């Protein structure tokens, strides 16, 4: 499995779900076929992590690479080398939310 394919699946599918629930997703360097994901934020020590791990995270990673071994950790302290995976922007959603030429207060404040 290519690293870019994995990052695409994580940022396109998993990161939006994790972020919507107040968490952060990290990809941690690992050896061989191991994919190490780390959850932080509201997912640190959350009892629902097992459910999320087994029914969301593992299936997405294993769909991209059936031979991958998935390791999932959580907590406030990041493992060494962890890289934050953020939700991929959805241009269609942005266009619907802010038609061309419109100006929202948040956009003005950022200028």
HELIX and SHEET records of a PDB file:
HELIX    1   1 UNK A    3  UNK A    9  1                                   7    
HELIX    2   2 UNK A   10  UNK A   14  3                                   5    
HELIX    3   3 UNK A   15  UNK A   20  1                                   6    
HELIX    4   4 UNK A   49  UNK A   52  1                                   4    
HELIX    5   5 UNK A   53  UNK A   57  3                                   5    
HELIX    6   6 UNK A   58  UNK A   64  1                                   7    
HELIX    7   7 UNK A   91  UNK A   97  1                                   7    
HELIX    8   8 UNK A  105  UNK A  110  1                                   6    
SHEET    1   A 4 UNK A  69  UNK A  74  0                                        
SHEET    2   A 4 UNK A  34  UNK A  41  1                                        
SHEET    3   A 4 UNK A  23  UNK A  28 -1                                        
SHEET    4   A 4 UNK A  83  UNK A  85 -1                                        
END                                                                             
